[in-house]
Amino acid sequence: MTPTWSGLHSPRGYGRIPRAQRARSSRIPRAGAGFRRGWRGLRVLVRALVLGVTLFAIALAASAGAEDACAPWPGEFQPLPRVGDGDPLRARWARMRADHLTKLALELEAQDRLEANRLWQRVQCFDEASSAARDGVERTRPQVVLRLPIAPVPAPAAPRAPPPRPAARKAGPDLARLNASLARVEEQLRTARFDEALSDLRTLRGPIGQAGDSPPVRAQRVRLEVLTATAHVAYGDDAAARESLRRALAVDPRLDFDVASTPPKLRRALEAARSETQP
């Protein structure tokens, strides 16, 4: 019994023929390298045909557009006359029409270049050899300008105002302020506010001592020491009073008090300080 292909694939596998014993004629043909090369060539041929049809359609559309550009306008003859027409009447009409459109195109060049270009092309429909029409078409041809975005240029920064100059320091001490402070201490002594007077005098000692050595400053320094001695005399501290007066005499050795307006204790303290400073 000869096995069949159906027997080869039966569930029980009866009559299965070994692969090596199968006849060559019974094998299913497979697509070889030659078939693949033929299919690839067919695809290239189809693409070439499609490209050719596309180019032909584009050329046909361009020729149709050119014919439409010279199609008769309302009121014109059909077919459109040419300057070189064999009919003298049609040729003369074409010349008159071309001259009329030439005049209109020249007038429109300064106002509407696009419309002037259309009229120059129309003149070429009547007179293909017209050099004026050819130059007019080139002269009024729309120009395509590629405008690239330009980054905005930042405005120049406003000049910065120079920093304010520091106020010039006064050449000398504030004598008016120091005089007012010493006058306030004198008022405190007249009203028996000796503690406040001594506190303010200690505060004023530094500014007056650093104010320099000019005559007005020296006078304020003497005044400061006399007021300090007055406060110490009021407290009964004669030693501190004599020390203040010795500093005053060091600045002004001719220092002296008015007998009528100065307390006796302060005059005695000044005499004692003077005797201590003299050799």
Backbone bond lengths (Angstrom), bond angles and torsions (degrees), N, CA, C in turn:
res aa  C-N    CA-C-N  psi(-1)  N-CA   C-N-CA  omega(-1)  CA-C   N-CA-C  phi
1 M - - - 1.466 - - 1.514 107.96 -
2 T 1.293 112.97 130.55 1.474 118.04 -178.56 1.516 109.71 -87.45
3 P 1.304 116.79 127.47 1.483 118.94 -179.31 1.531 109.81 -70.75
4 T 1.283 114.97 150.53 1.476 121.65 179.04 1.518 108.92 -114.45
5 W 1.374 114.24 171.97 1.473 119.09 179.15 1.510 111.17 -68.41
6 S 1.296 116.90 -30.43 1.467 118.46 177.28 1.504 111.22 -67.69
7 G 1.329 115.40 -34.30 1.449 119.05 177.88 1.507 113.21 -68.52
8 L 1.328 113.96 -27.19 1.470 116.99 179.52 1.515 112.06 -65.73
9 H 1.301 115.72 -29.44 1.460 119.87 -175.95 1.521 111.97 -111.46
10 S 1.335 117.52 21.39 1.461 120.01 177.11 1.515 109.14 -73.23
11 P 1.313 116.81 154.89 1.472 119.78 -178.03 1.506 113.41 -57.21
12 R 1.346 116.33 -37.27 1.463 117.91 -175.03 1.510 111.70 -89.38
13 G 1.335 116.16 -12.02 1.462 119.03 175.25 1.502 114.33 74.40
14 Y 1.387 119.51 21.65 1.455 119.96 178.89 1.514 110.16 -68.42
15 G 1.276 115.73 140.17 1.452 120.98 176.00 1.512 113.93 74.45
16 R 1.342 120.03 18.71 1.462 122.12 -179.48 1.529 108.83 -66.58
17 I 1.338 116.63 130.75 1.464 121.68 -179.23 1.520 107.99 -96.36
18 P 1.300 117.07 132.82 1.467 118.74 176.63 1.523 110.69 -57.70
19 R 1.291 115.46 149.45 1.467 120.97 -175.76 1.519 111.16 -61.31
20 A 1.322 116.81 -38.45 1.467 120.11 -177.95 1.517 112.68 -67.63
21 Q 1.401 119.96 -22.67 1.451 123.32 -176.23 1.513 113.64 -94.87
22 R 1.331 118.43 -0.78 1.455 119.42 179.69 1.511 109.75 -70.14
23 A 1.292 114.45 144.40 1.470 119.59 178.34 1.514 109.65 -72.82
24 R 1.351 115.22 146.70 1.456 119.62 -179.59 1.511 111.83 -63.19
25 S 1.310 116.56 -33.98 1.468 120.22 -177.63 1.509 112.52 -69.50
26 S 1.329 117.38 -19.40 1.459 119.80 -178.33 1.515 113.02 -87.29
27 R 1.362 119.52 -6.27 1.464 121.47 -179.16 1.525 110.47 -77.42
28 I 1.326 115.73 144.71 1.463 121.71 178.48 1.525 108.62 -76.60
29 P 1.317 119.61 126.05 1.476 120.52 -179.19 1.531 110.85 -67.78
30 R 1.282 114.12 141.11 1.459 121.08 179.35 1.526 109.44 -111.54
31 A 1.358 114.44 156.80 1.461 119.20 -180.00 1.513 109.09 -72.31
32 G 1.332 115.52 115.85 1.448 120.08 -177.95 1.521 111.91 -92.01
33 A 1.365 115.22 -169.89 1.458 121.00 -178.90 1.517 111.32 -65.21
34 G 1.361 117.27 -35.85 1.464 119.49 179.99 1.515 112.30 -65.05
35 F 1.337 116.59 -38.82 1.471 120.22 178.79 1.529 110.08 -65.71
36 R 1.348 116.87 -40.37 1.462 119.17 -179.98 1.517 111.31 -65.88
37 R 1.350 116.34 -38.55 1.459 118.49 177.71 1.520 111.10 -65.89
38 G 1.317 117.52 -36.64 1.464 119.86 178.36 1.522 111.99 -66.67
39 W 1.316 117.30 -39.88 1.478 120.78 179.03 1.524 111.36 -66.82
40 R 1.325 115.89 -38.28 1.463 119.54 178.17 1.525 110.27 -65.46
41 G 1.320 117.54 -40.04 1.456 120.24 178.13 1.518 112.17 -64.85
42 L 1.345 115.97 -36.44 1.459 119.78 178.45 1.523 111.11 -65.40
43 R 1.302 116.61 -39.87 1.472 120.02 178.16 1.523 111.39 -63.51
44 V 1.340 117.26 -40.92 1.466 120.75 177.73 1.520 110.48 -62.97
45 L 1.340 116.61 -40.19 1.467 120.70 179.75 1.521 111.34 -64.36
46 V 1.356 116.71 -41.68 1.464 120.13 179.53 1.524 110.39 -64.02
47 R 1.303 117.53 -41.57 1.465 120.65 178.96 1.523 111.36 -63.22
48 A 1.340 116.56 -40.23 1.454 119.58 179.14 1.522 110.94 -64.54
49 L 1.343 116.60 -39.68 1.460 119.64 178.12 1.523 111.60 -64.28
50 V 1.323 116.35 -42.25 1.466 119.74 179.14 1.518 111.06 -63.10
51 L 1.352 117.33 -40.89 1.457 120.90 179.07 1.523 111.51 -65.11
52 G 1.320 116.00 -40.29 1.463 119.69 179.12 1.516 112.12 -64.60
53 V 1.341 116.56 -42.10 1.468 120.14 178.89 1.533 110.11 -64.02
54 T 1.332 116.02 -38.92 1.471 119.49 179.97 1.525 111.42 -64.30
55 L 1.339 116.77 -45.01 1.466 119.98 179.51 1.522 111.37 -64.75
56 F 1.311 116.08 -37.62 1.472 119.14 178.72 1.534 110.59 -65.30
57 A 1.326 116.05 -38.74 1.464 119.29 179.47 1.533 110.47 -66.61
58 I 1.355 116.50 -38.09 1.467 119.41 178.95 1.522 110.53 -65.67
59 A 1.340 117.22 -43.34 1.463 120.23 178.70 1.515 111.66 -64.20
60 L 1.328 115.63 -39.27 1.460 119.82 178.81 1.523 110.92 -64.73
61 A 1.334 116.39 -40.85 1.465 119.53 178.56 1.525 111.23 -65.93
62 A 1.354 116.56 -37.24 1.462 119.40 178.95 1.516 111.35 -66.06
63 S 1.327 116.57 -41.93 1.466 119.08 178.73 1.519 111.34 -66.93
64 A 1.346 115.68 -35.85 1.464 119.00 177.78 1.517 110.68 -66.87
65 G 1.376 116.04 -37.67 1.458 119.52 177.58 1.509 111.19 -65.26
66 A 1.346 116.45 -39.25 1.462 118.84 178.30 1.519 111.19 -65.04
67 E 1.339 116.14 -39.40 1.464 118.81 178.23 1.524 110.94 -67.21
68 D 1.360 116.48 -37.79 1.464 118.77 179.81 1.525 110.87 -66.60
69 A 1.365 117.36 -33.04 1.455 120.07 179.62 1.523 111.50 -61.19
70 C 1.300 117.91 -30.67 1.472 122.48 179.16 1.517 111.92 -103.07
71 A 1.334 117.36 17.63 1.467 119.58 176.46 1.531 109.13 -68.38
72 P 1.317 118.55 146.68 1.471 120.99 -177.62 1.512 111.36 -60.63
73 W 1.350 116.19 135.86 1.451 121.79 172.79 1.525 109.65 -82.42
74 P 1.299 117.97 165.04 1.475 119.54 178.27 1.534 111.27 -56.41
75 G 1.320 116.92 129.27 1.453 122.55 -179.91 1.510 113.66 93.06
76 E 1.349 118.77 -5.21 1.455 121.57 179.42 1.526 110.47 -98.36
77 F 1.325 114.64 161.68 1.456 120.34 -179.88 1.517 110.34 -71.41
78 Q 1.309 114.49 155.42 1.466 121.09 176.76 1.532 108.45 -135.15
79 P 1.329 117.82 121.15 1.466 128.21 1.05 1.515 111.12 -68.91
80 L 1.342 114.70 161.58 1.455 120.91 -174.70 1.523 109.89 -67.32
81 P 1.333 118.53 128.42 1.467 120.80 179.11 1.529 111.24 -67.18
82 R 1.302 116.73 154.50 1.451 124.13 175.58 1.528 108.49 -120.95
83 V 1.360 114.36 158.53 1.475 118.49 178.51 1.517 111.01 -62.64
84 G 1.318 116.47 -34.25 1.464 120.57 179.72 1.516 113.45 -91.10
85 D 1.335 117.08 21.78 1.468 120.98 -179.25 1.529 109.54 -65.19
86 G 1.357 116.10 145.47 1.468 120.69 178.64 1.516 113.34 -68.25
87 D 1.325 117.37 -24.56 1.470 121.69 178.55 1.522 107.79 -83.65
88 P 1.345 119.05 116.90 1.461 120.10 -177.91 1.532 112.55 -58.53
89 L 1.313 118.21 -36.86 1.457 120.88 -178.92 1.529 110.74 -65.51
90 R 1.329 116.65 -44.72 1.458 120.47 178.97 1.535 110.75 -66.67
91 A 1.341 116.86 -39.43 1.457 120.35 179.22 1.530 110.90 -64.22
92 R 1.381 117.16 -40.95 1.457 119.72 179.34 1.523 110.61 -66.69
93 W 1.335 116.02 -40.58 1.475 118.55 178.61 1.536 110.79 -63.29
94 A 1.365 116.50 -38.99 1.465 120.07 178.19 1.525 111.27 -63.91
95 R 1.348 117.78 -38.40 1.451 120.60 178.16 1.522 111.02 -65.70
96 M 1.329 118.32 -44.02 1.459 121.63 179.01 1.529 111.05 -63.43
97 R 1.335 115.28 -40.61 1.468 119.19 179.41 1.524 111.07 -65.93
98 A 1.325 117.71 -40.19 1.468 121.59 179.52 1.523 110.85 -66.00
99 D 1.361 117.04 -41.14 1.465 119.94 178.86 1.533 110.94 -64.69
100 H 1.348 116.32 -39.43 1.462 119.77 179.70 1.535 111.34 -64.88
101 L 1.341 116.60 -44.16 1.468 119.90 179.74 1.526 111.36 -68.49
102 T 1.345 117.09 -32.76 1.465 120.49 176.74 1.521 111.01 -62.00
103 K 1.322 116.74 -43.42 1.462 121.16 179.03 1.528 110.82 -63.07
104 L 1.339 116.92 -43.02 1.463 120.18 179.11 1.536 111.58 -65.12
105 A 1.333 116.45 -39.77 1.463 119.72 -178.93 1.519 110.88 -65.19
106 L 1.342 117.28 -40.42 1.460 119.85 178.64 1.520 111.80 -64.04
107 E 1.329 117.48 -37.12 1.463 120.46 179.05 1.525 112.00 -70.01
108 L 1.334 116.59 -31.15 1.469 119.91 -176.15 1.529 113.85 -86.72
109 E 1.313 118.61 -11.57 1.467 120.07 -176.48 1.525 112.18 -59.77
110 A 1.324 117.56 -35.60 1.461 120.31 -178.87 1.516 113.06 -81.38
111 Q 1.348 117.97 -16.59 1.469 121.32 -175.31 1.522 112.26 -109.20
112 D 1.343 116.51 -46.77 1.469 120.84 -175.64 1.518 108.13 -139.31
113 R 1.317 116.79 91.22 1.468 120.84 -176.47 1.521 111.75 -65.53
114 L 1.326 117.47 -32.43 1.463 119.81 -179.04 1.532 110.90 -67.02
115 E 1.326 117.08 -44.37 1.461 120.31 178.51 1.527 110.59 -68.36
116 A 1.337 117.21 -36.54 1.462 119.76 177.08 1.521 111.08 -62.87
117 N 1.347 116.96 -38.93 1.464 120.05 177.75 1.523 110.88 -63.31
118 R 1.333 116.79 -39.15 1.477 119.44 178.75 1.532 110.70 -64.14
119 L 1.334 117.31 -38.83 1.474 120.29 179.62 1.525 111.23 -69.54
120 W 1.340 117.47 -37.93 1.467 119.00 177.95 1.531 110.28 -64.05
121 Q 1.327 117.63 -38.73 1.468 119.86 176.03 1.531 110.97 -64.37
122 R 1.329 115.46 -33.82 1.474 118.69 178.32 1.527 111.09 -68.92
123 V 1.329 116.52 -35.82 1.467 119.80 176.64 1.526 110.43 -61.47
124 Q 1.346 116.54 -37.94 1.466 120.07 178.15 1.524 111.73 -63.80
125 C 1.328 117.64 -25.92 1.465 119.81 177.61 1.537 110.55 -66.44
126 F 1.350 116.01 -33.19 1.457 119.44 179.10 1.520 112.08 -87.09
127 D 1.323 117.98 -34.24 1.464 121.71 -177.55 1.525 107.67 -137.96
128 E 1.319 116.43 93.96 1.458 120.96 -176.69 1.522 112.04 -67.12
129 A 1.321 118.20 -24.99 1.464 121.51 -177.29 1.522 112.61 -91.37
130 S 1.313 118.78 7.51 1.458 121.23 -176.60 1.532 109.97 -72.40
131 S 1.339 115.31 115.90 1.467 119.62 177.65 1.527 111.22 -71.47
132 A 1.347 116.80 -32.38 1.464 119.71 178.14 1.518 110.97 -63.60
133 A 1.363 116.32 -40.87 1.466 119.49 178.55 1.524 110.95 -66.58
134 R 1.338 116.90 -39.43 1.470 119.60 179.90 1.519 110.89 -65.26
135 D 1.340 116.20 -43.17 1.465 118.90 177.72 1.528 111.33 -66.11
136 G 1.333 116.58 -37.18 1.460 119.51 179.48 1.519 112.37 -64.65
137 V 1.343 116.20 -38.42 1.472 119.81 177.97 1.517 110.62 -63.59
138 E 1.338 116.92 -42.66 1.462 119.87 179.37 1.522 111.60 -69.11
139 R 1.331 114.72 -35.69 1.462 118.78 -177.42 1.521 112.89 -70.26
140 T 1.308 117.25 -32.90 1.465 121.61 -176.91 1.517 112.95 -105.77
141 R 1.326 117.18 13.15 1.467 119.45 -178.71 1.529 109.47 -64.42
142 P 1.334 118.14 132.87 1.474 119.65 179.38 1.524 110.32 -60.49
143 Q 1.300 115.29 134.32 1.458 121.56 -179.90 1.519 109.73 -100.88
144 V 1.320 114.37 130.28 1.472 120.82 178.08 1.526 107.80 -93.95
145 V 1.283 115.19 117.32 1.463 120.84 -179.08 1.524 108.64 -110.35
146 L 1.292 115.46 122.11 1.470 120.66 177.73 1.511 108.45 -85.35
147 R 1.296 115.06 112.71 1.466 120.63 -178.77 1.529 108.85 -101.42
148 L 1.276 115.05 111.60 1.461 119.97 178.23 1.517 109.47 -87.09
149 P 1.308 115.42 142.91 1.472 117.40 177.67 1.521 110.21 -64.21
150 I 1.276 114.46 130.12 1.461 120.87 -179.01 1.525 108.03 -105.16
151 A 1.284 113.69 126.41 1.467 117.68 178.99 1.519 109.01 -65.86
152 P 1.320 116.44 134.00 1.470 118.10 -179.92 1.516 111.15 -62.38
153 V 1.296 114.17 136.87 1.468 120.11 178.65 1.526 107.98 -81.81
154 P 1.296 116.93 121.50 1.473 117.42 -179.49 1.511 111.22 -62.89
155 A 1.297 113.85 140.88 1.463 119.28 179.07 1.522 109.37 -65.52
156 P 1.317 115.86 142.73 1.473 117.40 179.26 1.517 111.10 -61.25
157 A 1.287 113.52 136.32 1.470 118.68 -178.88 1.523 109.86 -65.08
158 A 1.297 114.07 140.13 1.464 118.96 178.65 1.526 109.17 -64.70
159 P 1.302 115.97 139.81 1.478 117.83 179.80 1.520 111.29 -60.56
160 R 1.278 113.37 131.43 1.462 118.56 -178.23 1.523 109.69 -74.03
161 A 1.288 113.49 136.49 1.475 118.47 179.91 1.521 109.18 -67.98
162 P 1.300 116.41 138.09 1.471 118.21 179.27 1.524 110.39 -63.58
163 P 1.300 115.34 144.65 1.478 117.67 179.80 1.513 110.65 -60.41
164 P 1.302 115.46 144.21 1.479 117.92 -179.28 1.518 110.94 -62.61
165 R 1.287 113.86 138.07 1.458 118.72 179.18 1.525 110.49 -71.97
166 P 1.281 115.66 139.50 1.473 116.86 177.70 1.526 110.84 -62.80
167 A 1.276 114.15 142.08 1.466 118.79 -178.88 1.526 109.85 -60.40
168 A 1.285 113.22 133.76 1.469 118.64 -179.19 1.531 110.38 -65.38
169 R 1.272 113.47 132.24 1.448 117.89 179.76 1.525 109.92 -73.32
170 K 1.263 115.30 143.66 1.452 120.03 -179.05 1.520 109.89 -65.13
171 A 1.314 113.89 142.27 1.461 118.85 -177.63 1.526 111.24 -66.22
172 G 1.311 116.83 -37.00 1.457 120.08 -176.86 1.513 111.45 -117.38
173 P 1.341 117.60 175.30 1.461 120.75 179.03 1.523 111.08 -70.54
174 D 1.324 114.53 161.59 1.464 120.28 176.94 1.527 107.50 -80.04
175 L 1.330 115.70 85.92 1.464 120.47 -175.29 1.518 111.75 -65.86
176 A 1.335 116.32 -35.15 1.465 118.62 -178.79 1.526 110.27 -63.72
177 R 1.357 116.27 -41.14 1.469 118.84 -179.79 1.529 110.74 -66.92
178 L 1.337 116.38 -40.04 1.462 119.49 179.47 1.529 111.40 -66.32
179 N 1.337 116.72 -39.68 1.469 119.45 177.75 1.521 111.55 -63.61
180 A 1.350 115.31 -39.42 1.465 118.23 179.42 1.525 110.42 -65.77
181 S 1.335 117.25 -37.97 1.468 119.93 179.29 1.525 111.03 -66.24
182 L 1.320 117.13 -40.91 1.467 119.61 178.70 1.527 110.94 -67.72
183 A 1.335 117.28 -35.02 1.466 119.78 176.62 1.517 110.68 -65.04
184 R 1.329 117.07 -35.08 1.464 120.00 177.47 1.520 110.51 -66.68
185 V 1.345 117.60 -37.36 1.467 120.40 177.93 1.534 109.92 -65.88
186 E 1.328 117.70 -39.45 1.466 119.53 177.50 1.522 111.62 -61.04
187 E 1.313 116.32 -38.39 1.467 119.90 177.70 1.524 110.25 -65.69
188 Q 1.335 117.05 -39.40 1.465 120.15 177.61 1.530 111.43 -62.60
189 L 1.350 117.38 -38.23 1.467 119.64 178.84 1.522 111.12 -69.30
190 R 1.335 117.65 -36.68 1.470 119.43 178.72 1.520 111.81 -66.13
191 T 1.358 115.59 -29.41 1.474 119.35 -179.44 1.518 111.51 -98.77
192 A 1.351 118.09 17.60 1.470 124.33 174.81 1.529 112.66 60.84
193 R 1.333 118.62 31.48 1.477 121.69 174.55 1.533 107.38 -99.85
194 F 1.335 113.00 69.74 1.449 119.33 -172.23 1.536 113.27 -69.65
195 D 1.345 116.96 -35.08 1.469 118.97 178.98 1.535 110.80 -63.29
196 E 1.334 115.64 -45.47 1.462 118.57 179.40 1.525 110.31 -63.60
197 A 1.349 116.07 -38.10 1.457 119.51 -179.58 1.527 111.09 -63.29
198 L 1.337 117.43 -46.41 1.464 120.09 179.65 1.529 111.51 -63.90
199 S 1.337 117.40 -38.36 1.469 120.10 178.77 1.530 111.34 -63.58
200 D 1.340 116.63 -44.13 1.466 119.46 179.92 1.526 110.91 -68.46
201 L 1.340 116.83 -35.18 1.461 119.80 179.43 1.530 111.22 -65.54
202 R 1.356 116.40 -40.05 1.472 118.69 176.25 1.523 111.24 -62.51
203 T 1.363 116.78 -35.73 1.465 120.39 178.51 1.530 111.45 -68.83
204 L 1.329 117.02 -36.61 1.469 120.70 -177.04 1.523 112.46 -79.94
205 R 1.318 118.20 -16.22 1.455 119.95 -175.42 1.534 111.36 -62.27
206 G 1.331 116.55 -40.51 1.465 119.52 -179.35 1.530 112.91 -64.88
207 P 1.352 119.86 -55.63 1.476 119.88 -179.95 1.520 113.42 -58.16
208 I 1.360 116.89 -39.38 1.474 118.30 -178.97 1.527 110.22 -70.68
209 G 1.326 117.38 -35.81 1.461 119.51 179.36 1.519 112.18 -68.61
210 Q 1.342 118.70 -26.96 1.465 122.40 -179.66 1.521 112.94 -97.07
211 A 1.316 117.84 6.19 1.468 120.64 -174.71 1.514 112.98 -83.20
212 G 1.316 118.99 -4.63 1.453 119.91 179.53 1.523 111.83 111.98
213 D 1.353 114.64 -161.10 1.465 119.07 -176.13 1.529 110.78 -135.13
214 S 1.314 116.12 30.01 1.467 119.50 177.89 1.531 109.47 -74.79
215 P 1.335 118.29 159.80 1.475 120.34 -179.88 1.519 113.83 -54.75
216 P 1.351 120.90 -43.75 1.478 118.57 178.21 1.515 112.30 -61.90
217 V 1.337 116.71 -37.79 1.466 119.80 -179.19 1.532 110.06 -70.40
218 R 1.315 117.35 -37.85 1.462 119.69 178.16 1.534 110.46 -63.57
219 A 1.342 116.35 -37.93 1.474 119.49 178.57 1.521 110.15 -64.99
220 Q 1.350 117.61 -39.52 1.467 120.12 178.15 1.522 110.90 -66.69
221 R 1.335 117.47 -35.66 1.458 120.13 179.36 1.537 110.37 -65.17
222 V 1.337 117.41 -41.52 1.466 120.75 176.70 1.521 110.48 -63.42
223 R 1.340 115.42 -42.50 1.473 120.47 179.89 1.517 110.63 -61.84
224 L 1.341 117.07 -40.55 1.464 121.25 178.53 1.526 110.75 -60.72
225 E 1.343 117.77 -45.32 1.468 120.46 -177.05 1.534 110.75 -68.78
226 V 1.330 117.69 -36.14 1.474 119.74 179.13 1.517 110.19 -66.34
227 L 1.329 118.53 -42.56 1.467 121.75 178.53 1.526 110.10 -64.54
228 T 1.325 117.25 -37.75 1.471 119.79 177.99 1.534 110.43 -65.41
229 A 1.323 116.34 -42.74 1.483 119.47 177.82 1.510 111.18 -63.42
230 T 1.332 118.19 -36.56 1.458 121.50 178.77 1.513 110.75 -61.72
231 A 1.349 116.76 -43.67 1.464 120.45 179.56 1.521 110.79 -64.70
232 H 1.354 118.13 -39.74 1.460 120.63 179.97 1.543 110.65 -68.20
233 V 1.332 118.02 -37.52 1.476 120.86 177.16 1.519 109.94 -62.97
234 A 1.341 116.63 -38.01 1.460 119.70 179.38 1.518 110.64 -63.79
235 Y 1.336 117.52 -33.15 1.464 120.89 176.68 1.533 111.99 -85.07
236 G 1.328 119.42 -3.11 1.464 121.59 -179.39 1.497 113.10 81.11
237 D 1.347 119.26 14.60 1.469 122.51 -179.62 1.531 107.82 -95.28
238 D 1.341 114.96 82.82 1.460 119.78 -175.64 1.533 111.94 -68.39
239 A 1.311 117.27 -33.93 1.477 119.58 -179.60 1.524 110.64 -63.20
240 A 1.356 117.49 -46.68 1.470 120.63 178.88 1.516 110.70 -65.02
241 A 1.360 116.47 -34.05 1.459 119.42 178.65 1.527 110.38 -66.24
242 R 1.369 117.80 -43.60 1.465 120.71 179.89 1.544 110.99 -64.92
243 E 1.330 116.50 -35.52 1.476 119.47 178.84 1.534 110.58 -63.83
244 S 1.336 117.59 -43.13 1.466 121.16 178.43 1.526 110.55 -64.03
245 L 1.332 116.13 -40.26 1.464 118.93 -178.77 1.531 111.22 -70.95
246 R 1.329 118.51 -31.16 1.463 119.68 175.40 1.538 110.72 -63.64
247 R 1.356 116.06 -37.71 1.471 118.64 176.64 1.527 110.88 -67.01
248 A 1.330 115.80 -36.22 1.472 119.27 177.63 1.525 110.83 -65.96
249 L 1.344 117.41 -41.44 1.463 120.89 178.89 1.534 112.03 -67.40
250 A 1.333 116.18 -28.30 1.466 118.64 177.02 1.515 111.12 -65.81
251 V 1.342 116.33 -29.65 1.466 120.63 178.16 1.520 110.72 -85.18
252 D 1.352 116.33 -42.23 1.479 121.36 -178.26 1.519 107.74 -133.18
253 P 1.335 118.97 94.12 1.473 120.55 -177.90 1.528 112.74 -64.80
254 R 1.332 119.86 -20.07 1.463 122.34 -178.75 1.530 111.91 -92.81
255 L 1.296 116.89 18.58 1.461 121.04 -178.63 1.540 109.16 -62.74
256 D 1.359 115.68 135.24 1.464 121.14 177.00 1.524 108.02 -152.22
257 F 1.359 116.07 156.39 1.444 121.62 -177.07 1.521 110.12 -107.31
258 D 1.321 115.08 156.97 1.468 122.05 173.34 1.531 107.86 -77.28
259 V 1.307 115.90 127.71 1.469 119.27 -176.50 1.511 111.65 -66.13
260 A 1.323 117.33 -36.41 1.464 120.38 -174.47 1.520 112.44 -72.92
261 S 1.345 117.70 -32.85 1.466 119.45 -173.52 1.518 113.42 -107.53
262 T 1.341 119.81 0.45 1.465 120.90 -176.21 1.506 109.59 -110.89
263 P 1.338 117.24 134.29 1.468 119.49 178.58 1.534 110.84 -61.90
264 P 1.350 117.08 147.11 1.472 120.16 -178.77 1.526 112.63 -60.15
265 K 1.313 117.84 -40.28 1.465 119.50 -178.48 1.529 110.83 -59.66
266 L 1.347 118.13 -38.06 1.476 120.73 -179.86 1.525 110.29 -71.18
267 R 1.384 117.67 -34.32 1.462 119.87 177.47 1.530 110.59 -67.66
268 R 1.346 116.99 -40.39 1.461 120.21 178.46 1.538 110.97 -65.65
269 A 1.344 116.30 -37.88 1.475 119.08 178.21 1.525 110.43 -64.00
270 L 1.360 116.83 -36.95 1.472 119.23 179.16 1.527 110.40 -66.94
271 E 1.344 117.93 -42.43 1.459 120.51 179.80 1.537 110.28 -63.92
272 A 1.331 116.68 -39.71 1.470 119.34 178.98 1.523 111.02 -65.08
273 A 1.364 116.25 -41.24 1.485 119.71 178.54 1.496 110.65 -65.76
274 R 1.375 117.40 -37.23 1.465 119.29 179.46 1.539 111.02 -65.63
275 S 1.345 116.38 -42.05 1.452 120.18 -180.00 1.538 111.07 -65.47
276 E 1.340 117.23 -30.21 1.461 120.49 179.08 1.527 111.08 -74.81
277 T 1.306 117.66 -30.43 1.451 119.82 -179.25 1.542 113.33 -83.14
278 Q 1.331 117.38 -21.05 1.461 120.29 179.77 1.527 109.79 -81.18
279 P 1.326 117.08 142.78 1.480 119.10 -179.37 1.534 110.99 -72.13
